[in-house]
């Protein structure tokens, strides 16, 4: 008997629930939409529509991967962030809604006088850099990442979004790979403490790049290595915006202060946790 959309959704939800996937109903629908190359409206409107053989095989393969806790963003190869969709690979972190807080803070801070040169350290998919370039059409940006695969994904995202003429991607180690000064520096560094590794879901620990996640005993190692050299890369009147982990605001604020910065703004994420800091050079 042919598998209908309704039956496929029910079977998929049950399979994913059994694998411990919390968002089983949503994920089953997203995977079915991808397997059928259909939108949500069709899935809802045609519950009795039968899947063809190719669609059914594709859906079962997607479900098997998700049951093994592979992130849905890697299965689909994309993730929505801010105003666009970004290609996601095993070399990149999945863009997360909480990171949109950095974009909101940048837009608010530069409401009077947009930045012209932007630097994104640890660019990954390029979601931060490209989203900010979307908001500031006269700006150009540089994204730096140490992983060649991430750099290639960022370049593909820039081209697909039509932002490649204003984007340069450099494969190198943090701030040592780039010279010059910038009006806005963005950074979402590794900030998870090693002791938290065992508390994370397998979607993170088994599939996302560890070098982009973990940063020593307290999760502050990347900040200590990176922040001291950034004051010299910030143009007069410029701003540094960094993403932080839960409870790290005081410690990172201290690192910023010791490195010649003044914390001018703090922003909270969707869970009302302090998620990013905006800092300026103290003498400006």
Backbone bond lengths (Angstrom), bond angles and torsions (degrees), N, CA, C in turn:
res aa  C-N    CA-C-N  psi(-1)  N-CA   C-N-CA  omega(-1)  CA-C   N-CA-C  phi
1 X - - - 1.472 - - 1.527 109.52 -
2 X 1.338 117.00 132.10 1.460 120.06 179.87 1.528 111.37 -60.49
3 X 1.314 115.88 144.92 1.465 122.22 178.82 1.520 108.35 -85.21
4 X 1.339 116.16 122.19 1.459 119.99 178.92 1.530 110.59 -87.57
5 X 1.318 115.18 166.82 1.465 120.17 177.56 1.525 110.25 -57.49
6 X 1.313 117.02 -46.55 1.469 120.97 -178.88 1.520 110.98 -60.39
7 X 1.332 116.96 -45.62 1.460 120.61 -179.64 1.520 111.22 -67.05
8 X 1.323 116.30 -37.40 1.465 120.31 179.57 1.520 110.89 -64.65
9 X 1.331 116.75 -42.36 1.464 120.01 178.57 1.523 111.38 -63.91
10 X 1.311 116.28 -42.29 1.467 120.61 -179.76 1.525 111.09 -64.48
11 X 1.333 116.01 -46.23 1.466 119.72 179.85 1.521 111.04 -65.19
12 X 1.319 116.31 -40.60 1.457 119.84 179.94 1.511 112.08 -64.82
13 X 1.339 116.40 -43.77 1.465 120.29 178.99 1.531 110.59 -60.84
14 X 1.319 117.01 -43.97 1.467 120.85 -179.84 1.529 111.24 -63.46
15 X 1.328 116.78 -43.13 1.463 121.00 -179.65 1.523 111.38 -63.36
16 X 1.310 116.42 -42.25 1.464 119.99 -177.96 1.520 111.57 -73.17
17 X 1.321 117.04 -35.81 1.466 119.96 174.81 1.528 110.20 -59.69
18 X 1.327 115.79 -42.22 1.459 120.06 179.63 1.511 113.27 -64.90
19 X 1.338 116.76 -23.39 1.463 121.02 179.11 1.528 111.91 -90.94
20 X 1.336 116.40 1.38 1.456 120.11 177.89 1.515 114.96 85.06
21 X 1.334 117.40 16.91 1.463 121.27 178.95 1.525 108.29 -80.94
22 X 1.329 117.26 118.66 1.459 121.38 -174.72 1.523 112.43 -69.38
23 X 1.314 116.95 -33.52 1.472 120.89 -177.58 1.526 109.95 -100.22
24 X 1.322 116.31 49.33 1.463 120.92 -170.81 1.525 112.60 -62.74
25 X 1.337 118.22 -43.54 1.466 120.31 -177.77 1.523 111.19 -66.52
26 X 1.321 116.56 -45.15 1.463 120.47 179.14 1.520 111.08 -63.41
27 X 1.326 116.35 -45.51 1.467 119.58 -177.50 1.522 111.41 -65.97
28 X 1.331 117.12 -39.56 1.466 119.88 178.14 1.529 109.93 -60.15
29 X 1.318 116.62 -41.99 1.467 119.46 179.57 1.524 111.69 -66.64
30 X 1.313 117.35 -44.77 1.466 120.23 -179.25 1.527 111.16 -62.93
31 X 1.325 116.75 -39.55 1.458 119.90 -179.97 1.526 111.11 -69.81
32 X 1.325 116.46 -36.55 1.468 119.14 178.07 1.531 110.15 -68.37
33 X 1.321 117.44 -41.51 1.459 120.14 176.96 1.520 111.00 -57.77
34 X 1.342 115.91 -43.07 1.462 119.40 179.38 1.516 111.70 -66.73
35 X 1.323 117.59 -41.30 1.463 121.20 -179.16 1.525 111.62 -65.05
36 X 1.337 115.90 -32.72 1.470 120.24 -177.62 1.525 112.29 -98.15
37 X 1.332 115.91 -4.25 1.462 119.96 -174.79 1.528 109.62 53.61
38 X 1.334 115.17 48.73 1.461 122.05 -175.71 1.521 109.45 -126.10
39 X 1.338 115.89 157.28 1.458 119.13 176.08 1.525 110.14 -94.96
40 X 1.332 115.67 173.49 1.460 120.48 -176.82 1.520 111.75 -61.21
41 X 1.322 116.83 -37.99 1.461 120.28 -178.23 1.525 111.53 -58.35
42 X 1.337 116.43 -41.92 1.466 119.10 -179.96 1.524 110.90 -68.34
43 X 1.328 116.43 -41.08 1.465 120.37 -178.96 1.524 110.09 -60.76
44 X 1.336 116.73 -39.68 1.462 121.31 -178.99 1.528 111.32 -74.82
45 X 1.324 116.19 -38.79 1.467 120.28 -172.65 1.522 113.85 -80.46
46 X 1.343 118.34 -21.19 1.462 120.61 -173.71 1.528 111.82 -125.78
47 X 1.334 117.76 60.05 1.479 119.96 -175.95 1.528 113.46 -62.37
48 X 1.329 117.82 -25.30 1.468 120.97 -177.88 1.524 113.07 -92.02
49 X 1.328 116.97 0.36 1.461 120.73 178.16 1.525 109.51 -65.86
50 X 1.325 117.23 132.18 1.461 121.37 -179.60 1.520 111.30 -87.22
51 X 1.317 115.68 143.27 1.456 120.67 174.43 1.528 108.94 -79.46
52 X 1.321 116.79 143.89 1.458 117.70 172.42 1.531 108.77 -82.00
53 X 1.327 116.28 175.20 1.465 120.61 -174.17 1.523 112.28 -60.02
54 X 1.315 116.28 -43.16 1.472 119.67 -179.47 1.517 110.92 -63.88
55 X 1.318 117.18 -43.62 1.460 120.96 -179.10 1.530 111.38 -64.22
56 X 1.315 115.49 -40.85 1.460 119.04 -179.96 1.524 111.11 -65.78
57 X 1.318 117.09 -43.30 1.466 120.24 178.94 1.526 111.06 -63.69
58 X 1.322 115.77 -41.39 1.460 120.19 179.22 1.526 110.32 -63.66
59 X 1.305 116.87 -43.37 1.467 121.43 -179.38 1.530 110.94 -63.85
60 X 1.313 116.96 -43.45 1.459 119.63 179.79 1.533 110.88 -64.02
61 X 1.324 116.53 -37.09 1.467 119.92 178.49 1.530 110.46 -66.85
62 X 1.324 116.57 -42.36 1.462 120.16 176.44 1.527 110.74 -60.51
63 X 1.331 116.62 -44.72 1.461 120.39 -179.37 1.523 111.53 -62.31
64 X 1.323 116.10 -41.26 1.464 119.61 179.81 1.528 110.79 -60.64
65 X 1.305 116.51 -42.99 1.468 120.46 178.52 1.524 110.62 -64.13
66 X 1.325 116.54 -41.97 1.470 118.95 -179.31 1.521 111.14 -69.59
67 X 1.339 117.52 -34.55 1.461 120.01 175.13 1.522 111.66 -61.74
68 X 1.320 116.20 -29.98 1.470 120.72 175.40 1.515 112.22 -81.05
69 X 1.338 116.50 5.92 1.455 127.30 174.33 1.536 113.94 73.31
70 X 1.333 115.89 20.51 1.452 118.70 170.63 1.533 108.09 -64.34
71 X 1.326 118.76 133.88 1.469 120.16 -178.78 1.521 111.73 -58.47
72 X 1.307 115.84 141.56 1.455 119.29 -178.74 1.523 111.02 -63.26
73 X 1.329 117.39 -29.19 1.468 120.01 177.86 1.518 111.76 -64.48
74 X 1.331 117.69 -34.38 1.457 120.08 177.74 1.521 111.63 -77.89
75 X 1.324 117.44 -32.49 1.466 120.08 176.74 1.527 109.77 -65.50
76 X 1.321 115.68 -46.29 1.460 120.00 -179.15 1.519 112.16 -80.96
77 X 1.340 115.83 -21.94 1.454 120.40 179.95 1.510 114.18 78.38
78 X 1.328 116.81 18.66 1.461 119.30 -178.60 1.521 110.30 -159.27
79 X 1.351 114.45 161.20 1.471 120.63 176.00 1.519 109.01 -154.17
80 X 1.316 116.46 135.85 1.461 121.33 176.91 1.518 109.58 -74.51
81 X 1.335 115.57 138.99 1.458 121.31 176.87 1.523 107.79 -152.42
82 X 1.343 116.06 130.30 1.444 122.14 -178.70 1.529 109.81 55.96
83 X 1.328 119.84 -110.08 1.460 121.41 -175.89 1.530 113.42 -112.77
84 X 1.338 117.44 8.04 1.459 120.69 -174.22 1.519 110.75 -139.16
85 X 1.322 115.34 171.86 1.456 121.98 169.75 1.522 108.49 -106.31
86 X 1.330 115.89 142.20 1.454 121.52 -177.33 1.521 110.39 -122.52
87 X 1.315 114.84 139.49 1.456 119.89 173.15 1.526 109.17 -64.98
88 X 1.317 115.79 135.65 1.465 122.88 178.52 1.518 108.77 -121.81
89 X 1.326 117.17 136.37 1.454 121.92 176.62 1.527 109.22 -131.65
90 X 1.321 115.94 176.73 1.464 120.45 177.65 1.522 112.17 -67.37
91 X 1.336 117.75 -14.27 1.468 121.59 178.67 1.522 112.93 -87.55
92 X 1.324 117.35 -5.46 1.457 120.37 -175.60 1.523 111.25 -123.56
93 X 1.313 115.94 152.50 1.451 119.40 167.94 1.523 108.98 -70.87
94 X 1.312 116.13 148.87 1.456 120.58 172.58 1.524 108.98 -73.14
95 X 1.324 118.95 125.53 1.473 119.66 176.02 1.523 110.15 -58.23
96 X 1.328 115.89 136.11 1.452 121.09 -177.15 1.528 111.34 -118.56
97 X 1.330 116.59 146.45 1.469 119.23 -178.00 1.526 113.68 -55.08
98 X 1.335 118.02 -34.51 1.463 119.79 -178.74 1.524 111.95 -60.41
99 X 1.334 117.18 -29.63 1.461 120.09 -179.29 1.523 112.43 -71.52
100 X 1.324 117.37 -15.49 1.457 119.33 175.40 1.525 111.41 -63.87
101 X 1.339 116.29 -17.52 1.459 120.71 176.40 1.525 110.92 -57.82
102 X 1.332 117.49 -34.20 1.467 120.56 178.89 1.524 110.82 -65.53
103 X 1.332 116.44 -40.03 1.457 120.05 179.62 1.525 110.02 -65.78
104 X 1.317 116.27 -44.56 1.462 120.44 179.26 1.524 111.09 -59.33
105 X 1.320 116.87 -42.32 1.460 120.78 -178.98 1.518 111.18 -67.65
106 X 1.334 116.91 -39.34 1.464 120.42 178.63 1.527 110.67 -64.46
107 X 1.329 117.15 -45.26 1.463 121.09 -179.97 1.525 110.41 -61.93
108 X 1.323 116.82 -42.10 1.461 120.21 -179.77 1.529 111.75 -66.86
109 X 1.336 116.28 -42.34 1.465 120.12 -176.85 1.522 112.11 -66.85
110 X 1.325 116.90 -38.15 1.463 121.08 -176.49 1.527 112.16 -99.07
111 X 1.315 116.36 29.54 1.464 120.30 179.31 1.528 110.94 -60.92
112 X 1.304 117.08 -33.05 1.466 121.62 177.71 1.525 108.78 -113.19
113 X 1.298 116.05 91.75 1.459 119.92 179.86 1.507 112.39 99.74
114 X 1.319 116.29 95.65 1.466 121.54 -174.50 1.521 111.55 -74.91
115 X 1.327 117.51 150.41 1.465 121.04 174.97 1.523 110.67 -69.75
116 X 1.325 116.63 148.83 1.469 121.13 179.30 1.524 111.46 -105.78
117 X 1.334 117.49 -32.08 1.467 121.12 179.84 1.525 108.76 -124.00
118 X 1.329 115.31 127.15 1.462 121.38 -174.67 1.521 109.19 -125.32
119 X 1.319 116.02 139.20 1.466 122.94 177.42 1.519 108.66 -123.26
120 X 1.323 116.48 132.22 1.466 122.55 178.00 1.518 108.30 -122.52
121 X 1.315 116.76 113.83 1.465 122.23 -175.80 1.526 110.02 -97.17
122 X 1.333 115.74 124.34 1.458 120.94 -173.81 1.517 109.44 76.39
123 X 1.323 116.71 53.53 1.468 121.37 -166.59 1.519 114.43 -68.90
124 X 1.330 119.64 -27.68 1.468 120.84 178.46 1.518 111.76 59.25
125 X 1.320 116.59 -120.03 1.465 121.29 177.67 1.521 112.23 -70.12
126 X 1.335 116.84 -14.65 1.460 121.09 -173.61 1.514 112.69 86.27
127 X 1.331 117.70 9.77 1.467 120.05 -171.98 1.526 112.80 -62.33
128 X 1.336 118.14 -39.12 1.462 119.42 179.38 1.523 110.86 -68.26
129 X 1.321 116.29 -52.00 1.458 120.82 -177.87 1.525 111.23 -59.83
130 X 1.308 117.55 -48.67 1.457 121.18 -174.71 1.524 111.34 -70.24
131 X 1.328 117.53 -33.28 1.464 119.99 177.17 1.520 110.89 -67.78
132 X 1.331 116.96 -38.55 1.463 120.15 177.82 1.525 110.70 -69.79
133 X 1.329 117.01 -39.55 1.466 119.52 176.22 1.526 111.04 -62.06
134 X 1.312 116.88 -33.36 1.461 120.98 175.92 1.532 110.17 -61.58
135 X 1.336 116.79 -37.65 1.460 120.74 -177.70 1.533 113.17 -79.48
136 X 1.338 116.74 -26.24 1.467 121.14 -177.30 1.531 109.02 -120.87
137 X 1.324 117.68 86.72 1.469 121.47 -170.72 1.524 115.19 -66.41
138 X 1.315 118.59 -14.34 1.462 120.39 177.87 1.531 112.53 -95.91
139 X 1.310 116.74 2.07 1.467 120.82 -176.54 1.522 111.30 -92.82
140 X 1.335 115.04 156.51 1.462 123.11 170.94 1.518 107.52 -123.92
141 X 1.316 116.74 153.14 1.450 118.78 -174.30 1.511 114.30 -139.81
142 X 1.334 114.18 157.27 1.456 123.02 176.59 1.522 107.90 -123.83
143 X 1.322 116.16 128.95 1.453 121.40 174.65 1.518 109.67 -112.37
144 X 1.328 116.78 134.88 1.458 122.18 -178.80 1.519 109.27 -120.35
145 X 1.319 116.54 133.54 1.464 120.85 174.49 1.517 108.36 -148.75
146 X 1.324 116.09 146.79 1.459 120.50 -177.28 1.527 112.24 -83.71
147 X 1.330 117.56 -14.72 1.457 121.91 -175.00 1.525 110.71 -99.17
148 X 1.338 118.37 118.40 1.468 120.28 -179.19 1.523 113.84 -55.20
149 X 1.328 117.10 -40.13 1.453 119.78 -179.98 1.516 112.48 -63.34
150 X 1.330 116.88 -37.63 1.462 120.23 177.22 1.520 110.49 -67.02
151 X 1.329 117.06 -41.41 1.469 120.36 178.49 1.528 110.89 -60.12
152 X 1.318 116.48 -41.20 1.464 119.95 179.58 1.524 110.99 -66.14
153 X 1.353 116.89 -39.00 1.464 120.00 178.12 1.526 110.40 -65.30
154 X 1.326 117.25 -41.54 1.471 120.88 178.87 1.521 110.94 -62.28
155 X 1.322 116.83 -41.10 1.467 120.45 178.18 1.526 111.16 -63.40
156 X 1.322 116.46 -42.85 1.468 119.63 178.94 1.528 110.65 -63.36
157 X 1.330 116.67 -40.15 1.457 119.94 177.92 1.524 111.25 -63.92
158 X 1.335 116.20 -41.91 1.460 119.50 178.90 1.524 111.27 -61.42
159 X 1.327 116.35 -43.35 1.467 119.64 179.80 1.528 111.58 -65.63
160 X 1.314 116.54 -44.10 1.461 119.76 -177.29 1.524 111.54 -64.94
161 X 1.330 116.94 -32.74 1.461 120.93 -179.09 1.525 112.63 -88.50
162 X 1.336 116.14 0.42 1.456 119.64 179.09 1.514 113.85 72.42
163 X 1.326 116.85 26.07 1.459 121.49 -177.88 1.529 112.33 -112.48
164 X 1.328 117.38 7.46 1.458 120.16 -174.58 1.522 113.00 -66.75
165 X 1.340 118.05 -26.73 1.459 119.31 179.65 1.522 112.05 -69.77
166 X 1.326 116.47 -17.93 1.469 120.53 179.48 1.523 112.13 -111.19
167 X 1.323 116.59 9.78 1.461 120.90 -173.55 1.517 111.20 -124.77
168 X 1.313 115.86 137.12 1.457 122.41 172.24 1.522 107.73 -127.47
169 X 1.317 116.75 129.61 1.460 121.90 178.93 1.524 108.82 -111.85
170 X 1.320 115.63 127.60 1.465 121.87 -179.52 1.517 108.99 -118.37
171 X 1.318 116.08 129.82 1.458 120.85 176.73 1.529 107.83 -93.02
172 X 1.324 116.58 109.41 1.455 120.80 -177.19 1.510 111.21 -172.94
173 X 1.308 116.35 -173.67 1.460 122.58 -172.40 1.518 111.45 -99.41
174 X 1.328 116.11 100.31 1.452 123.33 174.17 1.528 112.74 47.82
175 X 1.317 116.25 -137.80 1.455 120.81 -174.08 1.510 114.99 -73.51
176 X 1.328 118.83 -12.01 1.466 119.75 -178.58 1.521 111.73 -73.32
177 X 1.335 117.34 -13.61 1.464 120.38 -174.65 1.525 112.94 -88.61
178 X 1.330 118.11 -5.40 1.460 120.11 -172.17 1.513 111.18 -139.24
179 X 1.330 116.34 140.50 1.452 121.52 174.88 1.518 110.77 -108.79
180 X 1.335 116.61 -177.87 1.449 121.47 179.52 1.515 112.30 87.20
181 X 1.337 115.16 -179.08 1.463 120.53 -179.71 1.523 109.69 -122.36
182 X 1.330 115.46 159.44 1.458 121.71 -173.11 1.520 110.07 -136.40
183 X 1.318 115.12 150.41 1.463 120.98 177.26 1.522 111.71 -80.70
184 X 1.325 116.14 -28.85 1.460 121.68 -179.97 1.514 108.85 -140.41
185 X 1.324 115.89 127.64 1.460 121.92 174.38 1.526 107.71 -117.72
186 X 1.314 115.87 125.74 1.459 122.89 177.94 1.520 109.26 -110.54
187 X 1.317 116.29 144.75 1.466 118.12 177.14 1.522 110.14 -156.29
188 X 1.321 115.15 125.54 1.460 122.15 170.91 1.522 106.33 -118.08
189 X 1.341 116.98 82.30 1.472 120.46 -173.53 1.521 111.86 -81.61
190 X 1.315 117.87 171.82 1.468 119.88 169.96 1.524 108.91 -60.59
191 X 1.344 117.26 132.13 1.466 117.55 179.80 1.530 113.45 -144.68
192 X 1.313 117.34 14.34 1.459 119.42 178.57 1.526 109.31 -88.02
193 X 1.328 116.42 129.40 1.460 121.26 177.89 1.530 110.20 -69.59
194 X 1.324 115.37 143.56 1.469 120.01 -178.29 1.524 112.24 -56.75
195 X 1.334 116.67 -33.51 1.465 119.40 -177.68 1.525 112.68 -68.18
196 X 1.337 116.67 -15.29 1.455 120.34 -179.94 1.526 112.58 -89.08
197 X 1.317 116.78 -4.82 1.468 120.34 -175.12 1.524 111.90 -54.95
198 X 1.316 117.73 -43.37 1.457 120.97 -175.13 1.521 112.78 -72.69
199 X 1.323 117.94 -13.52 1.462 120.69 -179.09 1.529 112.36 -90.16
200 X 1.319 117.15 -7.01 1.458 121.01 -174.63 1.525 111.55 -87.51
201 X 1.318 118.03 151.37 1.467 120.86 179.78 1.523 110.92 -71.64
202 X 1.333 117.39 158.34 1.471 120.34 -179.16 1.517 113.45 -61.98
203 X 1.346 117.87 -24.75 1.463 119.64 176.11 1.519 110.96 -56.27
204 X 1.339 116.11 -32.69 1.467 121.52 -179.38 1.517 111.10 -88.35
205 X 1.325 116.89 -54.31 1.468 120.09 -171.44 1.518 113.46 -70.78
206 X 1.335 117.72 -28.37 1.463 119.98 -175.59 1.521 114.01 -99.88
207 X 1.329 117.49 -14.53 1.458 118.28 -172.37 1.526 115.13 -127.96
208 X 1.313 118.82 -22.48 1.459 119.08 -178.32 1.526 110.09 -96.09
209 X 1.341 117.74 151.28 1.470 120.98 -175.17 1.529 112.74 -66.85
210 X 1.324 116.26 119.64 1.465 120.87 -174.86 1.524 112.53 -63.83
211 X 1.334 117.49 -30.38 1.463 119.00 -178.98 1.517 111.77 -66.99
212 X 1.314 117.02 -17.53 1.463 121.26 177.57 1.520 112.30 -96.79
213 X 1.334 117.16 1.45 1.460 121.39 -175.01 1.521 114.24 -114.21
214 X 1.332 116.38 -50.84 1.456 120.57 -166.79 1.524 111.98 -102.61
215 X 1.354 114.57 142.17 1.466 119.23 -174.87 1.523 112.00 -146.99
216 X 1.318 116.21 62.06 1.450 120.50 172.15 1.518 114.56 84.36
217 X 1.331 115.04 -172.54 1.456 122.27 -172.61 1.518 112.38 -61.37
218 X 1.333 117.27 -42.32 1.467 121.24 -177.80 1.533 112.80 -107.89
219 X 1.313 117.05 0.84 1.452 119.96 -179.61 1.513 114.33 79.94
220 X 1.326 117.38 15.18 1.469 121.18 -174.66 1.527 113.56 -108.66
221 X 1.316 118.05 -0.89 1.465 120.41 -173.28 1.527 112.81 -59.19
222 X 1.331 117.31 -41.70 1.463 119.94 -178.17 1.523 111.29 -65.89
223 X 1.315 116.80 -39.21 1.467 119.90 178.12 1.522 111.07 -63.38
224 X 1.340 115.82 -43.02 1.470 119.53 -179.23 1.527 111.14 -63.57
225 X 1.325 116.66 -35.19 1.460 120.36 -179.39 1.525 111.87 -76.91
226 X 1.303 116.47 -32.26 1.461 121.04 -169.47 1.523 114.53 -94.61
227 X 1.317 117.44 -48.04 1.463 121.32 -169.01 1.524 114.68 -61.51
228 X 1.344 119.98 -40.70 1.467 118.35 -176.79 1.524 114.88 -56.42
229 X 1.319 119.47 -27.43 1.451 120.89 -178.61 1.515 115.01 -92.45
230 X 1.329 117.32 0.12 1.461 119.21 -171.77 1.521 114.36 -88.15
231 X 1.319 118.05 -23.18 1.466 118.89 179.43 1.523 110.79 -58.82
232 X 1.329 116.94 -36.71 1.464 120.69 -179.67 1.519 112.63 -72.10
233 X 1.332 117.78 -15.12 1.463 121.34 -179.38 1.531 112.22 -97.61
234 X 1.336 116.96 -0.16 1.451 120.83 -176.87 1.527 110.01 -100.84
235 X 1.327 115.77 125.44 1.461 120.82 178.61 1.529 110.04 -69.83
236 X 1.324 118.01 157.73 1.474 120.49 176.24 1.529 110.63 -54.05
237 X 1.321 115.38 131.47 1.456 120.61 -177.66 1.509 114.44 80.56
238 X 1.325 117.53 2.17 1.455 121.16 -178.24 1.515 113.05 -80.19
239 X 1.331 115.57 174.41 1.463 121.09 -177.70 1.520 110.87 -138.15
240 X 1.313 114.78 143.96 1.457 123.74 172.50 1.521 107.61 -109.33
241 X 1.330 117.03 127.25 1.463 120.91 177.00 1.522 108.25 -121.31
242 X 1.327 116.75 122.39 1.460 121.58 -178.99 1.523 109.78 -121.48
243 X 1.329 115.64 142.11 1.458 120.48 171.71 1.519 108.49 -84.21
244 X 1.334 116.32 145.27 1.462 121.08 -178.58 1.524 109.60 -133.39
245 X 1.331 114.19 161.11 1.452 120.15 176.63 1.518 111.25 -89.28
246 X 1.330 114.96 170.19 1.464 121.08 -177.89 1.529 110.55 -60.42
247 X 1.326 115.85 127.46 1.453 121.30 176.35 1.519 115.16 80.14
248 X 1.338 117.90 7.66 1.463 120.52 -176.90 1.530 113.34 -97.47
249 X 1.326 117.66 -1.12 1.452 120.80 -173.70 1.511 114.21 -56.75
250 X 1.333 116.91 -45.24 1.464 120.12 -177.58 1.522 110.84 -66.26
251 X 1.324 116.98 -45.52 1.461 120.24 -177.86 1.514 112.46 -65.08
252 X 1.321 117.51 -41.89 1.462 119.96 -179.63 1.526 110.35 -74.51
253 X 1.323 116.55 -33.45 1.458 119.53 174.23 1.515 111.38 -59.50
254 X 1.329 116.70 -38.37 1.462 120.68 177.91 1.527 111.42 -66.65
255 X 1.321 116.84 -42.06 1.467 120.54 177.55 1.519 110.05 -61.59
256 X 1.318 117.40 -42.19 1.461 121.30 178.12 1.519 111.33 -61.44
257 X 1.328 116.80 -46.55 1.460 120.93 -178.86 1.525 111.22 -62.01
258 X 1.323 116.85 -42.49 1.463 121.14 179.60 1.522 111.97 -67.89
259 X 1.327 117.12 -17.31 1.471 122.05 -178.37 1.526 112.69 -101.28
260 X 1.337 116.66 10.83 1.452 120.63 175.84 1.509 115.24 92.55
261 X 1.328 117.60 15.66 1.458 121.30 -179.61 1.530 111.09 -106.34
262 X 1.326 113.26 160.24 1.452 122.06 172.29 1.525 107.32 -122.78
263 X 1.325 117.86 127.36 1.462 121.26 179.16 1.523 108.49 -78.37
264 X 1.334 115.16 109.94 1.466 120.75 -174.15 1.525 113.28 -95.13
265 X 1.334 117.34 -21.73 1.465 119.89 -179.01 1.515 109.84 -157.41
266 X 1.326 114.41 151.78 1.458 122.45 176.00 1.523 107.57 -131.74
267 X 1.324 117.04 145.81 1.466 119.93 -178.94 1.519 110.11 -134.66
268 X 1.329 114.89 147.85 1.458 121.61 -178.24 1.521 110.82 -106.97
269 X 1.335 115.64 153.96 1.458 121.12 -177.48 1.525 111.23 -91.36
270 X 1.324 116.38 -168.27 1.455 121.73 -176.54 1.523 112.60 -65.33
271 X 1.333 116.72 -23.40 1.461 121.47 178.27 1.523 111.95 -94.37
272 X 1.326 116.52 11.16 1.458 123.71 -179.64 1.526 112.70 63.94
273 X 1.332 115.68 30.06 1.461 120.61 174.11 1.527 109.47 -102.28
274 X 1.313 116.20 141.70 1.455 119.59 177.56 1.526 108.66 -60.03
275 X 1.350 116.54 121.12 1.456 120.51 -170.14 1.515 113.55 -118.00
276 X 1.334 118.89 -27.11 1.459 118.70 178.70 1.520 111.42 -151.21
277 X 1.330 114.03 155.31 1.461 122.76 178.85 1.516 108.80 -120.22
278 X 1.316 116.50 140.05 1.471 121.95 172.62 1.508 107.02 -111.15
279 X 1.323 115.36 125.46 1.462 120.76 -177.20 1.518 110.84 -126.48
280 X 1.313 115.24 146.74 1.450 122.16 174.86 1.525 108.75 -121.23
281 X 1.328 117.14 160.37 1.449 119.57 177.10 1.518 108.53 -68.05
282 X 1.321 117.46 131.86 1.459 122.37 -167.37 1.523 113.44 -59.94
283 X 1.332 118.96 -32.17 1.454 119.91 -174.53 1.523 113.29 -87.43
284 X 1.334 118.84 -2.89 1.476 119.97 -178.82 1.509 111.07 -84.20
